Amino acid sequence: MKAAFYTLGCKVNQYETEYMSELMKKAGFEIVPHDEKADYYIINSCTVTATADQKTRQSVRRFKRRNPDSVVILTGCMPQAFPEDAQALEQADIVLSNKNDFDILNLINEYELKKSRLVHIEKHESGDEFRRCSIDEFSDRIRAFVKIEDGCDRFCSYCIIPMARGRVRSKDPKELEKEVKTLADSGIKEIVLVGINLSAYGKGENYDIADAVEICAKTNGIERVRLGSLEPDHITDDILKKLSATDKFCPQFHISLQSGCDNTLKSMNRHYTADEYAKLCKKIRSTFDNSAITTDVMVGFNGESDEDFTDSFNFVKSIGFEKVHVFPYSERPGTAASRKGDSVPKHIKEERAAKMIEMTEKIRNDYFKNTVGKTVSVLIENEIEPGVFQGYTENYIPVRIKSEDKTLIGKIISVTVTDCCDDYCMAE
């Protein structure tokens, strides 16, 4: 039997897809690309925006239309946050939530016995434990995402994620140590630690995110350790001190901003000011040589005036982020912000997004240009076309080199950057 996965959303979803894929392979399924014919199609959904929900609905209908005899399975955050909407997607033969997506094999067996539609959605409860999970490899890659945290307690006014993921809970360090060793033995060279609110790892316990980095760094075979998205008010001086003492730590910090305007941050129920965020960036850059700071910025949040947007725009420009993901506000039913409406017209959001993107892309291009002529270390990950290999620097600059040496994959090599374009640098 053939099964295909289609994953939307964050790195946590990608990790969970890998876990479900391994479960199915061990049960005898052949995993094929989602654009091939399969007996089962599993859509691992995201629900962080209305656009993500739309993509989920479209994918469910597309796979069923393409292969009417296949079994379409919908899981992930969308069924968890909006169970009625998920249940209404009749093209999905099995609907399950992210709380019980690891029961996928049992549900498939039940479906095959009954030959009738299954909807199995469990709610997250306060006190839920981190569900034990580990992977053995990561889709033939050199770099693996490892989920160590789930859930969020922040309740930002615009965000549906606490409903979709429950409260903060963390992977036991001993489980992490065992998993990373297995990944290293399979050829993984770089670990990216991920979570829904990653910087809350260890909340209520006697360990923290820096301890998780140290566990990975001391594992034989692991050459680099990187962090996923972080919240600024969780990054303490002690955390930075411990991270800076870890040689294998990659100083690339993706620190969620959302807005550079204090009025908007307060309305969003974010737990910091623009000035506090700026001080953190300054501290990171003074602590780590050649660090990179990337972020997410929302435009057009409910009540964002022209002056508020200008404040945010100027703040983002002043920080000089190495990369920025810009997106317009998307109202999510059930959140605190949704009760206040959506006051910024769509065309204004689009104009603001375009202006912010133009500015941030120029800064990124300048960042790439300033790298030309420098010697950097690159972990080669794959051959993207015959004779052209791609990898990333410690601060996550994509670099391509030409070579006929097939053994480069998985090695950290020293290269000199010779040129750049919008998306990557060239080196030799």
Salt bridges, closest charged atoms under 4 A:
GLU16 OE2 - LYS147 NZ 2.60
GLU16 OE2 - ARG165 NH1 2.83
ASP53 OD2 - ARG332 NH2 2.58
ASP93 OD2 - LYS64 NZ 2.83
ASP103 OD1 - ARG131 NH2 2.84
GLU110 OE2 - LYS114 NZ 2.88
GLU112 OE1 - LYS115 NZ 2.51
GLU122 OE2 - HIS120 NE2 3.58
ASP128 OD2 - LYS99 NZ 3.29
ASP128 OD2 - HIS124 ND1 3.74
ASP136 OD2 - LYS26 NZ 3.10
GLU137 OE2 - LYS25 NZ 3.22
ASP150 OD2 - LYS147 NZ 2.90
ASP150 OD2 - ARG165 NH1 3.38
ASP150 OD2 - ARG169 NH2 3.49
ASP153 OD2 - LYS203 NZ 2.65
GLU175 OE2 - ARG132 NE 3.05
GLU179 OE1 - LYS171 NZ 2.56
ASP185 OD2 - LYS181 NZ 3.14
GLU190 OE2 - ARG143 NE 3.65
GLU190 OE1 - ARG224 NH1 3.88
GLU190 OE2 - ARG226 NE 2.88
ASP208 OD2 - LYS242 NZ 2.88
ASP211 OD1 - LYS242 NZ 3.69
GLU231 OE1 - ARG154 NE 3.59
GLU231 OE1 - ARG270 NH2 2.70
ASP233 OD1 - ARG154 NH2 3.06
ASP237 OD1 - LYS283 NZ 2.68
ASP238 OD2 - LYS242 NZ 3.89
ASP275 OD2 - LYS279 NZ 3.30
ASP296 OD2 - HIS254 NE2 2.90
ASP296 OD1 - HIS325 ND1 3.39
GLU304 OE1 - ARG352 NH1 2.82
ASP306 OD1 - ARG352 NH2 2.76
GLU322 OE1 - ARG285 NH2 3.38
ASP342 OD2 - LYS349 NZ 2.75
ASP366 OD2 - LYS362 NZ 3.14
GLU381 OE2 - ARG143 NE 2.78
GLU383 OE2 - LYS406 NZ 2.77
